[in-house]
């Protein structure tokens, strides 16, 4: 709900200046963490423990692939409306975000991964825009009710 309230909006300038930030956070959380659980339970054979939580390598791979695919799907769907987006430019940033989200999910303490994934993805988006705005040109708060 917080992600939706803060980042899912139509800017006053119109959809051409829309930001995909909410889609990315929700994609990693819903698609990635959802796939991690399903794949890990069904196919998880290579187990590891970290922070009191048992995970599997298969589930971690599901986290990465689910994050990447779900984020790409959401960005592509909204990209039909936002003509300024070139979907190909999202691939490398989303691979990086999905990989880091996978690592964060893997090391998250038991029952805290929903928080740690969300916070880490938001921080990644903030840092990427601050450090490399050509790589990720979407400010976290620019144009929103907070910016």
Residue pairs with C-beta under 8 A, 6 or more apart in sequence:
3 22
3 25
3 26
3 118
3 122
4 22
4 26
6 22
6 141
6 144
6 146
7 19
7 21
7 22
7 25
7 140
7 144
8 22
8 23
9 144
9 145
10 18
11 17
11 18
11 19
11 143
11 144
12 143
13 143
15 81
15 82
16 82
16 83
16 84
17 84
17 143
18 78
18 81
18 82
19 138
19 139
19 142
19 143
20 74
20 75
20 78
20 85
20 90
20 138
21 122
21 125
21 138
21 140
23 71
23 74
23 75
23 78
24 71
24 74
24 75
24 94
24 97
24 121
24 125
25 118
25 121
25 122
25 125
26 74
27 67
27 70
27 71
27 72
27 73
27 74
27 75
28 67
28 70
28 71
28 97
28 98
28 101
28 117
28 121
29 114
29 117
29 118
29 121
30 70
31 66
31 67
31 69
31 70
31 71
31 73
32 62
32 63
32 64
32 66
32 67
32 68
32 70
32 98
32 101
32 102
32 105
32 117
33 63
33 66
33 105
33 113
33 114
33 117
34 66
35 62
35 63
35 65
35 66
35 67
35 70
36 55
36 59
36 60
36 62
36 63
36 66
36 102
36 105
37 59
37 62
38 62
39 58
39 59
39 61
39 62
39 66
40 55
40 56
40 58
40 59
40 60
40 62
41 59
43 56
43 58
44 55
44 56
44 57
44 58
44 59
45 56
45 58
46 56
46 57
46 58
47 54
47 55
47 56
48 54
48 55
48 56
48 57
48 106
49 55
50 106
50 107
50 108
51 107
51 108
51 109
51 110
52 109
52 110
53 108
53 109
53 110
53 111
53 113
55 105
55 106
60 102
60 105
60 106
61 102
63 98
63 101
63 102
63 105
63 106
64 98
64 99
64 101
64 102
65 98
67 94
67 97
67 98
67 101
67 102
68 94
68 95
68 98
71 90
71 94
71 97
71 98
72 87
72 90
72 91
72 94
75 85
75 87
75 90
75 94
76 87
78 85
79 85
79 87
92 135
93 128
93 135
93 136
96 124
97 121
97 124
97 125
100 120
100 121
100 124
101 117
101 120
101 121
104 113
104 116
104 117
104 120
105 113
105 116
105 117
108 116
108 117
109 116
122 140
125 136
125 138
125 140
126 140
128 135
128 136
129 136
129 137
129 138
129 139
129 140
139 147
141 147
